[in-house]
Amino acid sequence: MPPVTRTRLFATAAYVLVWPVLQLWLSADWWWVEGWLFGLWFLAVCAACIAWLYRRDPALLAERYRRPGTGGQSRADEFIVYVLLFGFMAWIVLPPLDAHRFGWTPRMPAWVEGSGAVLLLGAAFFLFRSFSDNPFLSPLVRVQPERRQRVVSTGVYGLVRHPMYLGASLMFVGGPALLGSAWGLLLGLGLVLLLIVRIVGEEKLLARELNSYESYRANVRYRLLPYIW
């Protein structure tokens, strides 16, 4: 993959900024406190991960820009990637409409919104550490022989086998909880189930094509949640 140019980074920054701005616009309230909190969290996590990769691991940053369907990705996983993308868009759009603009569901208790904030803090930790601990964290399910991919078992990968999916799961649940959207929370749980389906297929591929992955699975027992699964 060619290096990521600054022009492309600026385009990415604009793309990232669109989502929290869209949420505030859809809420019809530019002073929506929960919307601002989530938007600032989202921008901070994205900026921290991209800046770290740009300075410390440009090869992984370039890999993160790989288009679906390339690099040996299967058709099934390509389909999952697009479903996740459209699901993410719906997950962004639904909460401000549900929780603030139209009030389709009753407002959640304060403790639920507070729990959502805590989950987002955990999501930020696992998402950032996944990028910093694993130089082969491709957005596509594929083995990377051209980058001499190896099994990573240190850092958060010593806790669960898929810490990035754990971070994403905490985000999908914590975001709607903080924003007070029951419909958004339901959609977030659906996206978590889709991640679980992806994990099963990904592990089959890695066990078949990546050396020492079987021994890694034996040493790190849990895929997504410690002591549960």
DOVO-973329 format. One record per residue: x, y, z of N, C-alpha, C in turn. Coordinates in pm, 1 decimal. Example, Ala and Ser with C-alpha at 12.3 -4.5 7.8 and 13.67 -1.06 7.14 Angstrom:
BEGIN
[site [1319.0, -569.0, 780.0], [1230.0, -450.0, 780.0], [1320.0, -330.0, 780.0]]
[site [1285.0, -225.0, 708.0], [1367.0, -106.0, 714.0], [1290.0, 3.0, 787.0]]
end
This chain:
BEGIN
[site [84.3, -119.2, 0.0], [0.0, 0.0, 0.0], [87.8, 124.2, 0.0]]
[site [52.5, 227.0, -82.9], [131.2, 351.6, -84.3], [111.1, 428.0, 46.0]]
[site [207.7, 512.9, 82.8], [192.9, 592.5, 205.2], [70.4, 682.6, 198.4]]
[site [15.5, 713.0, 314.8], [-101.2, 800.2, 322.5], [-54.6, 945.4, 315.9]]
[site [-106.0, 1019.8, 220.6], [-65.4, 1158.7, 202.4], [-138.5, 1249.7, 300.6]]
[site [-86.4, 1369.2, 317.8], [-152.1, 1466.3, 405.1], [-287.5, 1508.2, 349.6]]
[site [-298.3, 1513.7, 218.6], [-427.4, 1546.3, 156.8], [-532.5, 1444.2, 195.7]]
[site [-493.5, 1318.5, 194.4], [-587.6, 1213.8, 232.6], [-621.3, 1221.0, 381.0]]
[site [-523.2, 1260.2, 462.0], [-549.7, 1276.4, 604.7], [-649.2, 1389.1, 629.4]]
[site [-634.8, 1499.2, 556.9], [-729.9, 1609.7, 571.7], [-870.1, 1566.0, 529.8]]
[site [-877.9, 1485.5, 424.3], [-1007.9, 1433.6, 381.8], [-1067.1, 1342.8, 489.1]]
[site [-981.5, 1263.4, 552.5], [-1027.5, 1176.5, 660.1], [-1076.7, 1258.4, 778.1]]
[site [-1004.5, 1366.5, 811.3], [-1046.0, 1453.2, 922.0], [-1184.1, 1512.0, 894.9]]
[site [-1208.8, 1553.6, 771.0], [-1340.6, 1607.0, 736.0], [-1448.0, 1499.5, 748.0]]
[site [-1414.3, 1378.6, 704.0], [-1508.6, 1266.5, 712.1], [-1543.4, 1235.6, 857.7]]
[site [-1442.4, 1234.2, 944.8], [-1465.7, 1205.5, 1086.5], [-1551.3, 1315.2, 1149.7]]
[site [-1524.9, 1439.7, 1114.2], [-1597.2, 1552.0, 1172.9], [-1744.2, 1553.0, 1133.9]]
[site [-1775.8, 1497.0, 1017.8], [-1914.1, 1497.5, 969.5], [-2008.8, 1430.9, 1067.3]]
[site [-1966.4, 1320.0, 1127.8], [-2060.3, 1239.2, 1207.7], [-2111.2, 1309.7, 1332.5]]
[site [-2025.6, 1366.4, 1419.7], [-2081.3, 1437.5, 1535.1], [-2159.4, 1563.1, 1495.9]]
[site [-2115.8, 1631.6, 1389.1], [-2191.0, 1748.2, 1343.1], [-2329.3, 1704.4, 1294.2]]
[site [-2333.6, 1592.5, 1222.1], [-2461.9, 1540.2, 1173.9], [-2554.5, 1507.3, 1289.8]]
[site [-2499.4, 1447.5, 1394.6], [-2582.7, 1414.9, 1510.5], [-2644.3, 1540.3, 1573.2]]
[site [-2564.8, 1642.8, 1592.2], [-2616.8, 1765.6, 1651.6], [-2721.3, 1830.3, 1560.7]]
[site [-2697.4, 1827.5, 1430.8], [-2794.5, 1884.6, 1338.2], [-2925.8, 1807.3, 1340.8]]
[site [-2918.0, 1674.4, 1343.7], [-3039.3, 1592.6, 1346.5], [-3116.4, 1609.0, 1476.6]]
[site [-3045.0, 1639.9, 1583.4], [-3112.3, 1656.5, 1713.0], [-3193.4, 1785.6, 1718.3]]
[site [-3167.2, 1879.7, 1625.2], [-3233.0, 2010.8, 1622.9], [-3201.0, 2092.3, 1747.8]]
[site [-3089.1, 2061.3, 1811.2], [-3047.8, 2134.3, 1931.2], [-2895.4, 2137.1, 1936.1]]
[site [-2836.0, 2249.5, 1896.6], [-2690.4, 2259.6, 1894.6], [-2631.0, 2268.0, 2034.1]]
[site [-2713.4, 2274.6, 2136.6], [-2665.8, 2276.9, 2275.2], [-2696.9, 2147.3, 2348.2]]
[site [-2722.1, 2042.2, 2274.5], [-2750.5, 1910.8, 2333.0], [-2625.1, 1859.5, 2403.5]]
[site [-2628.9, 1852.4, 2535.5], [-2509.1, 1822.1, 2614.8], [-2456.6, 1681.8, 2585.0]]
[site [-2545.4, 1583.0, 2587.5], [-2501.0, 1445.9, 2561.0], [-2443.9, 1432.2, 2420.0]]
[site [-2504.0, 1503.2, 2325.4], [-2451.9, 1499.7, 2189.0], [-2311.4, 1557.4, 2180.8]]
[site [-2286.7, 1666.8, 2250.9], [-2152.4, 1723.9, 2255.0], [-2053.3, 1629.6, 2321.5]]
[site [-2095.1, 1566.9, 2431.5], [-2004.4, 1474.7, 2500.7], [-1964.5, 1358.8, 2410.7]]
[site [-2063.9, 1299.8, 2343.2], [-2031.2, 1189.2, 2254.5], [-1946.2, 1237.1, 2136.6]]
[site [-1980.2, 1352.3, 2080.2], [-1905.1, 1403.3, 1965.6], [-1759.6, 1430.4, 1999.8]]
[site [-1735.3, 1490.8, 2114.5], [-1597.6, 1517.3, 2155.9], [-1522.7, 1388.2, 2182.2]]
[site [-1590.7, 1289.7, 2242.4], [-1527.3, 1158.7, 2264.2], [-1490.4, 1096.7, 2129.6]]
[site [-1582.8, 1098.0, 2035.9], [-1560.3, 1037.0, 1905.0], [-1442.8, 1102.9, 1834.1]]
[site [-1439.5, 1235.4, 1833.3], [-1330.9, 1306.2, 1766.1], [-1196.7, 1280.0, 1834.4]]
[site [-1196.3, 1275.5, 1967.2], [-1071.7, 1253.0, 2040.2], [-1014.5, 1115.1, 2010.8]]
[site [-1100.0, 1012.6, 2010.0], [-1052.0, 876.7, 1983.9], [-999.3, 864.8, 1840.8]]
[site [-1074.4, 915.7, 1745.3], [-1030.5, 908.1, 1605.2], [-899.8, 984.0, 1584.3]]
[site [-890.8, 1104.8, 1640.3], [-770.0, 1185.5, 1622.7], [-649.4, 1119.1, 1687.2]]
[site [-668.4, 1063.1, 1807.3], [-556.8, 999.2, 1876.9], [-505.9, 878.0, 1799.4]]
[site [-596.5, 796.1, 1749.9], [-555.5, 675.0, 1677.0], [-486.0, 711.1, 1545.4]]
[site [-544.3, 804.1, 1470.7], [-485.9, 840.0, 1340.8], [-350.9, 908.2, 1359.5]]
[site [-341.2, 999.7, 1457.3], [-214.8, 1069.0, 1480.3], [-106.0, 971.9, 1523.6]]
[site [-141.5, 877.1, 1608.8], [-42.2, 778.6, 1654.6], [7.2, 694.8, 1537.5]]
[site [-85.2, 648.8, 1453.9], [-46.3, 566.9, 1339.7], [37.9, 647.5, 1240.6]]
[site [2.0, 771.0, 1218.7], [75.8, 854.2, 1122.9], [220.5, 872.9, 1166.1]]
[site [241.5, 887.9, 1296.0], [376.4, 913.1, 1346.0], [453.5, 785.1, 1375.8]]
[site [383.8, 681.1, 1422.7], [453.2, 563.1, 1473.7], [440.8, 440.0, 1385.9]]
[site [332.8, 428.5, 1308.8], [313.4, 307.8, 1227.9], [245.1, 342.7, 1095.9]]
[site [314.1, 413.1, 1006.4], [252.5, 453.0, 879.0], [212.5, 334.9, 791.1]]
[site [281.5, 220.5, 806.7], [244.0, 102.7, 726.6], [105.5, 53.3, 765.4]]
[site [76.2, 51.6, 895.7], [-56.8, 10.1, 939.4], [-161.0, 114.0, 898.8]]
[site [-126.7, 241.7, 906.3], [-220.5, 344.8, 862.8], [-257.7, 324.6, 716.1]]
[site [-158.4, 294.0, 632.3], [-186.3, 267.7, 491.7], [-275.7, 144.8, 475.8]]
[site [-251.0, 42.5, 556.3], [-333.4, -79.0, 551.7], [-477.6, -48.4, 589.4]]
[site [-497.4, 44.4, 682.3], [-632.1, 79.9, 725.3], [-712.2, 145.6, 612.2]]
[site [-644.0, 195.3, 509.7], [-711.9, 256.4, 395.9], [-740.6, 155.2, 284.2]]
[site [-706.7, 30.9, 307.0], [-726.6, -69.3, 201.8], [-875.5, -83.6, 170.3]]
[site [-906.8, -90.5, 42.5], [-1045.8, -101.5, -1.7], [-1100.1, -241.8, 21.8]]
[site [-1227.1, -254.0, 60.6], [-1289.0, -386.2, 72.4], [-1280.8, -462.1, -59.5]]
[site [-1259.3, -593.0, -49.0], [-1249.9, -677.1, -166.9], [-1110.2, -696.0, -219.2]]
[site [-1010.6, -630.9, -157.1], [-871.7, -643.3, -201.6], [-791.6, -723.5, -99.2]]
[site [-667.8, -757.8, -136.7], [-577.5, -824.0, -43.8], [-616.0, -965.4, -6.0]]
[site [-702.7, -1028.4, -85.0], [-742.8, -1165.4, -54.6], [-861.6, -1176.4, 39.4]]
[site [-930.0, -1064.6, 66.6], [-1048.5, -1069.6, 152.1], [-1158.3, -1151.7, 85.0]]
[site [-1227.9, -1233.2, 162.2], [-1334.3, -1316.3, 108.0], [-1457.7, -1233.2, 75.8]]
[site [-1541.6, -1285.5, -12.9], [-1665.8, -1217.2, -46.9], [-1757.1, -1204.1, 75.4]]
[site [-1757.8, -1308.3, 159.7], [-1843.4, -1305.1, 278.4], [-1801.5, -1192.6, 371.9]]
[site [-1669.6, -1177.8, 392.1], [-1624.5, -1071.6, 482.3], [-1644.0, -934.7, 418.4]]
[site [-1629.8, -925.1, 287.8], [-1656.4, -798.3, 219.5], [-1801.3, -755.9, 242.2]]
[site [-1892.8, -851.5, 237.0], [-2033.9, -822.6, 262.8], [-2052.8, -773.3, 406.4]]
[site [-1985.9, -838.8, 502.6], [-1997.3, -798.0, 642.4], [-1945.8, -656.3, 662.1]]
[site [-1835.3, -622.0, 594.8], [-1779.3, -487.2, 606.0], [-1880.4, -382.6, 561.0]]
[site [-1948.0, -406.2, 450.0], [-2045.7, -308.5, 401.3], [-2168.6, -301.9, 491.2]]
[site [-2210.2, -416.0, 546.3], [-2322.0, -413.4, 640.6], [-2284.4, -334.5, 765.6]]
[site [-2160.5, -353.7, 814.4], [-2113.5, -277.1, 929.8], [-2109.3, -127.4, 898.9]]
[site [-2067.0, -92.8, 777.0], [-2059.7, 47.8, 739.3], [-2197.4, 112.1, 739.9]]
[site [-2294.3, 47.5, 674.7], [-2429.5, 104.0, 671.2], [-2494.9, 98.0, 809.3]]
[site [-2461.4, -7.1, 886.6], [-2511.4, -14.0, 1023.4], [-2456.6, 99.0, 1108.5]]
[site [-2328.4, 131.7, 1089.1], [-2268.4, 242.9, 1162.8], [-2338.3, 374.5, 1128.9]]
[site [-2367.2, 395.5, 1000.9], [-2436.0, 518.1, 961.6], [-2572.4, 528.8, 1030.6]]
[site [-2646.0, 418.1, 1030.6], [-2775.9, 418.3, 1097.5], [-2760.6, 439.1, 1248.1]]
[site [-2654.2, 381.7, 1305.0], [-2626.0, 395.4, 1448.2], [-2595.1, 540.1, 1485.2]]
[site [-2535.3, 615.1, 1394.5], [-2509.1, 756.9, 1415.8], [-2638.0, 838.1, 1403.2]]
[site [-2719.8, 807.4, 1304.7], [-2837.2, 887.3, 1272.4], [-2951.2, 865.6, 1371.3]]
[site [-2970.4, 742.6, 1416.5], [-3089.4, 708.2, 1495.5], [-3095.7, 774.9, 1633.4]]
[site [-2989.7, 774.1, 1714.3], [-3001.3, 828.2, 1850.7], [-3048.3, 972.9, 1860.9]]
[site [-2994.8, 1067.7, 1782.3], [-3045.3, 1205.0, 1798.6], [-3192.3, 1219.5, 1760.7]]
[site [-3237.0, 1141.7, 1663.4], [-3378.4, 1147.1, 1626.1], [-3465.9, 1085.6, 1734.2]]
[site [-3420.2, 974.4, 1788.7], [-3497.6, 902.3, 1889.2], [-3496.4, 973.7, 2023.6]]
[site [-3376.1, 1005.7, 2071.5], [-3363.3, 1053.7, 2208.7], [-3392.2, 1201.9, 2224.3]]
[site [-3375.5, 1279.8, 2118.5], [-3381.9, 1425.3, 2139.6], [-3482.4, 1496.8, 2049.8]]
[site [-3483.8, 1463.4, 1923.5], [-3569.7, 1542.0, 1832.7], [-3716.1, 1500.4, 1840.5]]
[site [-3741.9, 1367.3, 1833.7], [-3880.0, 1320.3, 1829.2], [-3923.3, 1246.9, 1956.2]]
[site [-3827.5, 1200.1, 2036.0], [-3862.3, 1131.8, 2160.5], [-3943.7, 1005.7, 2138.2]]
[site [-3898.7, 922.0, 2044.4], [-3973.3, 800.5, 2014.2], [-3978.9, 705.4, 2134.5]]
[site [-3878.1, 706.0, 2217.0], [-3876.9, 622.4, 2337.5], [-3853.6, 712.5, 2458.6]]
[site [-3903.8, 673.1, 2576.5], [-3883.3, 756.3, 2696.0], [-3734.8, 772.7, 2726.5]]
[site [-3701.0, 884.6, 2786.7], [-3561.9, 911.2, 2821.2], [-3513.5, 808.2, 2922.9]]
[site [-3390.9, 762.3, 2904.9], [-3333.6, 663.2, 2994.8], [-3294.5, 727.9, 3127.4]]
[site [-3289.6, 647.3, 3235.6], [-3246.4, 701.8, 3364.5], [-3104.3, 754.6, 3358.6]]
[site [-3072.7, 843.9, 3451.2], [-2939.9, 905.9, 3453.6], [-2830.2, 802.0, 3471.5]]
[site [-2859.5, 695.3, 3547.8], [-2755.1, 595.1, 3571.6], [-2721.5, 518.7, 3443.6]]
[site [-2819.5, 505.2, 3352.7], [-2791.8, 438.9, 3225.1], [-2700.4, 527.5, 3140.1]]
[site [-2730.2, 656.5, 3135.3], [-2645.1, 747.4, 3059.0], [-2504.3, 752.9, 3118.0]]
[site [-2496.0, 752.6, 3252.9], [-2364.4, 750.3, 3316.8], [-2288.8, 622.7, 3285.3]]
[site [-2360.5, 510.1, 3282.1], [-2296.0, 382.8, 3246.8], [-2245.7, 386.2, 3103.5]]
[site [-2321.9, 452.1, 3016.1], [-2276.7, 466.3, 2877.6], [-2145.7, 541.5, 2869.5]]
[site [-2130.3, 647.2, 2950.5], [-2005.0, 722.6, 2951.6], [-1888.9, 635.6, 2997.2]]
[site [-1913.0, 551.4, 3097.1], [-1807.7, 461.6, 3145.7], [-1769.0, 361.4, 3037.2]]
[site [-1869.2, 307.3, 2966.9], [-1840.4, 213.5, 2859.0], [-1759.0, 279.3, 2748.0]]
[site [-1785.9, 405.7, 2720.5], [-1710.0, 476.1, 2617.0], [-1564.6, 496.5, 2658.2]]
[site [-1540.7, 516.9, 2786.0], [-1401.6, 527.0, 2833.2], [-1329.0, 394.1, 2810.2]]
[site [-1397.7, 283.0, 2841.7], [-1338.5, 151.9, 2814.8], [-1317.7, 129.3, 2666.7]]
[site [-1412.7, 175.4, 2585.0], [-1399.0, 160.6, 2439.5], [-1276.9, 235.9, 2388.9]]
[site [-1255.8, 357.5, 2438.8], [-1140.2, 436.3, 2395.6], [-1009.9, 363.7, 2428.0]]
[site [-1003.5, 305.5, 2547.1], [-882.5, 233.9, 2586.7], [-855.1, 116.3, 2494.2]]
[site [-953.5, 31.2, 2472.4], [-930.9, -89.1, 2391.7], [-908.5, -56.0, 2244.4]]
[site [-976.4, 45.8, 2192.4], [-955.1, 80.9, 2052.8], [-813.6, 133.6, 2031.3]]
[site [-769.8, 226.0, 2115.5], [-635.9, 281.4, 2097.6], [-528.0, 176.1, 2118.6]]
[site [-543.2, 96.9, 2224.3], [-441.4, -3.7, 2250.9], [-438.2, -111.4, 2143.9]]
[site [-548.8, -141.5, 2081.2], [-548.6, -239.1, 1972.4], [-459.9, -191.6, 1858.3]]
[site [-470.2, -63.1, 1824.8], [-386.6, -8.4, 1718.0], [-240.4, -1.1, 1759.1]]
[site [-214.5, 37.4, 1882.7], [-75.7, 53.7, 1925.4], [-7.2, -79.8, 1952.6]]
[site [-84.5, -183.5, 1986.9], [-25.5, -313.5, 2018.6], [-11.2, -404.7, 1897.9]]
[site [-95.0, -385.7, 1795.9], [-97.5, -479.5, 1683.6], [-68.1, -408.0, 1551.9]]
[site [51.6, -424.1, 1495.8], [85.6, -357.1, 1370.1], [20.3, -419.7, 1247.0]]
[site [-60.4, -524.8, 1266.6], [-125.2, -592.5, 1153.6], [-277.7, -581.4, 1160.3]]
[site [-327.0, -475.7, 1223.9], [-470.0, -462.5, 1248.9], [-543.0, -410.1, 1125.2]]
[site [-557.9, -494.9, 1027.8], [-624.5, -458.0, 902.9], [-775.0, -445.9, 923.9]]
[site [-842.5, -358.4, 849.4], [-988.2, -352.5, 857.2], [-1054.9, -469.1, 785.5]]
[site [-976.3, -545.9, 710.1], [-1027.9, -660.0, 635.8], [-978.3, -788.6, 700.2]]
[site [-1060.9, -890.5, 696.6], [-1018.3, -1021.4, 746.5], [-932.5, -1085.5, 638.4]]
[site [-802.4, -1083.9, 659.2], [-708.4, -1140.9, 563.7], [-575.2, -1162.7, 633.3]]
[site [-495.3, -1252.8, 580.5], [-358.0, -1272.5, 626.6], [-267.8, -1188.2, 538.1]]
[site [-164.1, -1127.8, 596.5], [-80.7, -1030.1, 526.7], [62.6, -1083.1, 509.4]]
[site [85.2, -1177.6, 418.7], [221.4, -1230.2, 400.5], [318.1, -1124.5, 349.4]]
[site [267.9, -1025.5, 273.9], [355.8, -921.0, 221.3], [410.9, -831.8, 332.4]]
[site [346.0, -833.9, 449.7], [393.2, -756.0, 563.9], [451.6, -846.9, 672.5]]
[site [469.9, -974.1, 636.4], [526.0, -1072.7, 729.7], [447.2, -1076.9, 860.8]]
[site [318.0, -1093.5, 844.6], [229.9, -1093.5, 961.5], [264.4, -1206.3, 1057.7]]
[site [257.7, -1176.3, 1184.8], [279.5, -1273.6, 1291.0], [170.0, -1257.1, 1395.6]]
[site [157.9, -1355.0, 1482.0], [60.2, -1347.9, 1590.0], [107.8, -1247.8, 1694.4]]
[site [19.0, -1159.2, 1737.1], [47.2, -1064.7, 1845.1], [-24.2, -1113.6, 1970.1]]
[site [50.2, -1132.4, 2077.1], [-8.6, -1187.7, 2199.7], [19.4, -1101.9, 2322.2]]
[site [75.9, -983.0, 2302.6], [109.8, -896.9, 2415.2], [7.5, -783.7, 2428.1]]
[site [20.1, -706.0, 2537.5], [-72.3, -595.3, 2560.3], [-214.2, -644.8, 2579.2]]
[site [-309.3, -574.4, 2517.9], [-449.7, -612.9, 2533.1], [-479.1, -744.7, 2462.4]]
[site [-389.3, -787.9, 2372.7], [-408.5, -916.7, 2306.1], [-374.8, -1033.6, 2398.3]]
[site [-321.2, -1005.2, 2515.6], [-304.0, -1108.2, 2616.0], [-425.7, -1123.6, 2704.5]]
[site [-522.5, -1032.5, 2688.6], [-646.5, -1037.9, 2767.5], [-758.2, -1106.7, 2690.3]]
[site [-782.9, -1060.6, 2568.4], [-880.0, -1124.1, 2478.6], [-818.2, -1128.3, 2339.7]]
[site [-870.5, -1216.2, 2254.8], [-810.4, -1233.3, 2123.0], [-853.4, -1124.8, 2024.0]]
[site [-961.6, -1053.3, 2055.2], [-1011.2, -951.4, 1962.5], [-1044.5, -823.3, 2039.6]]
[site [-943.3, -755.2, 2092.5], [-969.6, -634.8, 2172.6], [-1028.0, -519.4, 2093.0]]
[site [-998.9, -510.6, 1962.0], [-1059.8, -402.2, 1884.4], [-1210.5, -422.3, 1875.0]]
[site [-1253.4, -545.9, 1857.1], [-1397.1, -572.7, 1854.7], [-1459.2, -548.0, 1991.9]]
[site [-1383.4, -572.8, 2097.8], [-1433.7, -541.3, 2231.1], [-1453.6, -390.5, 2244.0]]
[site [-1354.6, -312.3, 2198.9], [-1369.9, -167.5, 2202.3], [-1487.4, -120.5, 2119.4]]
[site [-1503.6, -178.2, 2000.5], [-1616.0, -140.0, 1915.0], [-1749.4, -177.6, 1979.7]]
[site [-1755.0, -293.2, 2045.2], [-1877.9, -336.6, 2111.8], [-1914.6, -240.7, 2225.0]]
[site [-1813.2, -201.1, 2303.5], [-1839.5, -104.7, 2410.8], [-1888.5, 27.7, 2353.4]]
[site [-1835.7, 67.2, 2238.7], [-1880.1, 190.0, 2172.9], [-2023.2, 177.3, 2123.6]]
[site [-2055.1, 65.3, 2058.1], [-2188.7, 47.2, 2002.8], [-2296.6, 45.6, 2111.2]]
[site [-2260.8, 0.0, 2230.3], [-2356.3, -1.9, 2341.0], [-2350.0, 128.2, 2421.4]]
[site [-2228.6, 174.7, 2449.5], [-2212.4, 291.8, 2534.1], [-2260.3, 420.6, 2469.9]]
[site [-2241.9, 435.4, 2338.6], [-2284.5, 557.9, 2272.1], [-2434.1, 583.9, 2285.4]]
[site [-2519.8, 490.6, 2242.8], [-2663.9, 513.3, 2255.9], [-2709.1, 524.8, 2401.1]]
[site [-2640.8, 453.4, 2491.5], [-2677.0, 465.1, 2633.1], [-2651.1, 607.2, 2682.5]]
[site [-2535.1, 663.5, 2649.6], [-2505.8, 801.1, 2689.0], [-2605.6, 898.9, 2626.8]]
[site [-2640.5, 875.5, 2501.2], [-2732.1, 965.1, 2431.5], [-2878.1, 942.0, 2469.7]]
[site [-2905.9, 833.6, 2540.7], [-3041.0, 807.5, 2588.8], [-3135.7, 751.7, 2485.3]]
[site [-3083.6, 672.8, 2391.3], [-3165.6, 621.1, 2282.1], [-3182.8, 469.8, 2294.2]]
[site [-3305.1, 425.3, 2321.6], [-3332.4, 281.6, 2329.5], [-3321.9, 216.1, 2192.3]]
[site [-3370.2, 284.7, 2088.0], [-3360.3, 228.4, 1953.5], [-3215.1, 220.7, 1907.8]]
[site [-3137.5, 321.1, 1942.6], [-2995.5, 317.1, 1909.4], [-2923.8, 204.6, 1982.2]]
[site [-2964.0, 181.0, 2106.8], [-2904.3, 72.9, 2183.8], [-2937.8, -62.4, 2121.8]]
[site [-3060.9, -78.4, 2077.0], [-3100.3, -203.1, 2011.7], [-3019.9, -224.6, 1883.6]]
[site [-3002.2, -120.0, 1805.1], [-2921.7, -131.6, 1682.9], [-2776.2, -161.7, 1718.0]]
[site [-2724.8, -99.8, 1823.7], [-2588.2, -127.2, 1866.9], [-2567.9, -272.6, 1904.4]]
[site [-2664.6, -330.3, 1972.5], [-2654.9, -472.2, 2007.3], [-2655.7, -559.2, 1881.7]]
[site [-2732.8, -518.8, 1780.8], [-2730.9, -592.1, 1654.7], [-2594.6, -587.3, 1588.3]]
[site [-2527.7, -472.4, 1595.4], [-2393.4, -461.7, 1538.2], [-2293.5, -546.7, 1616.7]]
[site [-2311.9, -557.1, 1747.2], [-2225.9, -645.0, 1827.7], [-2242.9, -789.9, 1783.2]]
[site [-2366.3, -831.4, 1758.7], [-2389.9, -968.2, 1709.9], [-2321.4, -990.3, 1575.5]]
[site [-2321.3, -889.8, 1490.1], [-2253.7, -902.0, 1360.7], [-2102.6, -915.4, 1380.3]]
[site [-2046.6, -844.0, 1476.5], [-1904.4, -859.2, 1507.9], [-1873.6, -1000.5, 1555.4]]
[site [-1963.6, -1058.5, 1632.6], [-1943.8, -1195.6, 1680.5], [-1939.8, -1292.7, 1562.9]]
[site [-2030.7, -1273.2, 1466.5], [-2029.5, -1356.8, 1346.1], [-1896.3, -1341.2, 1273.4]]
[site [-1847.1, -1218.2, 1265.5], [-1720.2, -1194.2, 1196.1], [-1603.8, -1260.2, 1269.8]]
[site [-1606.9, -1257.5, 1400.3], [-1500.1, -1319.9, 1478.9], [-1488.9, -1468.2, 1446.4]]
[site [-1603.1, -1535.7, 1437.3], [-1602.5, -1679.7, 1410.3], [-1535.1, -1708.3, 1275.9]]
[site [-1572.0, -1633.6, 1173.3], [-1509.9, -1653.8, 1042.6], [-1363.1, -1615.3, 1040.8]]
[site [-1329.1, -1507.6, 1109.9], [-1190.4, -1462.6, 1113.6], [-1100.2, -1565.6, 1180.7]]
[site [-1147.5, -1624.3, 1287.3], [-1064.4, -1721.6, 1358.1], [-1042.2, -1847.6, 1275.8]]
[site [-1140.6, -1885.5, 1197.6], [-1121.4, -2001.4, 1109.9], [-1009.4, -1973.8, 1009.5]]
[site [-1009.4, -1853.2, 952.2], [-905.8, -1816.7, 856.2], [-768.2, -1811.4, 922.5]]
[site [-758.3, -1746.4, 1037.8], [-629.5, -1732.1, 1104.3], [-573.9, -1866.3, 1150.5]]
[site [-660.7, -1953.4, 1199.4], [-615.1, -2085.8, 1242.7], [-563.5, -2167.5, 1125.4]]
[site [-620.0, -2144.7, 1007.9], [-582.1, -2220.6, 889.2], [-456.1, -2164.8, 822.7]]
[site [-435.7, -2032.4, 827.9], [-331.4, -1972.4, 745.5], [-221.2, -1898.7, 821.5]]
[site [-238.5, -1877.0, 951.6], [-138.3, -1799.7, 1025.6], [-67.1, -1889.8, 1126.4]]
[site [63.3, -1900.4, 1112.5], [142.4, -1986.0, 1200.4], [127.2, -1945.2, 1346.6]]
[site [117.3, -2043.9, 1432.2], [111.4, -2030.6, 1578.4], [-18.5, -1969.7, 1630.6]]
[site [-118.5, -1949.6, 1542.6], [-243.8, -1894.6, 1593.6], [-317.0, -1994.6, 1682.9]]
[site [-304.1, -2122.8, 1652.3], [-369.1, -2223.9, 1736.1], [-312.6, -2222.1, 1878.1]]
[site [-182.1, -2210.5, 1891.2], [-123.5, -2204.5, 2025.3], [-164.5, -2076.5, 2096.6]]
[site [-180.4, -1967.4, 2022.1], [-228.6, -1842.4, 2081.5], [-370.2, -1860.4, 2134.8]]
[site [-454.6, -1929.3, 2059.2], [-590.8, -1954.3, 2106.0], [-592.1, -2038.6, 2232.7]]
[site [-496.2, -2128.1, 2243.8], [-489.4, -2211.6, 2363.8], [-444.1, -2130.6, 2484.9]]
[site [-358.2, -2032.0, 2462.2], [-306.4, -1952.0, 2573.2], [-402.0, -1839.8, 2614.6]]
[site [-468.6, -1777.2, 2516.5], [-565.7, -1671.6, 2545.1], [-703.2, -1728.3, 2513.9]]
[site [-775.5, -1765.8, 2617.2], [-895.6, -1846.8, 2599.7], [-1014.8, -1767.8, 2547.6]]
[site [-1023.3, -1639.6, 2578.1], [-1146.2, -1565.8, 2551.7], [-1133.6, -1479.5, 2426.3]]
[site [-1237.0, -1482.2, 2344.6], [-1235.5, -1410.0, 2218.5], [-1271.4, -1262.7, 2236.5]]
[site [-1379.9, -1235.9, 2310.3], [-1432.5, -1099.8, 2317.1], [-1447.9, -1047.8, 2459.6]]
[site [-1507.0, -1127.8, 2547.2], [-1530.8, -1085.1, 2684.6], [-1460.2, -1181.5, 2780.7]]
[site [-1372.8, -1131.8, 2867.0], [-1303.8, -1219.2, 2963.0], [-1403.0, -1296.1, 3050.1]]
[site [-1377.0, -1425.4, 3063.4], [-1455.1, -1515.3, 3148.0], [-1596.1, -1542.7, 3095.4]]
[site [-1628.4, -1491.7, 2977.1], [-1763.2, -1513.8, 2919.7], [-1753.2, -1581.4, 2784.3]]
[site [-1679.0, -1522.1, 2688.5], [-1670.1, -1580.2, 2552.3], [-1543.7, -1535.2, 2482.1]]
end
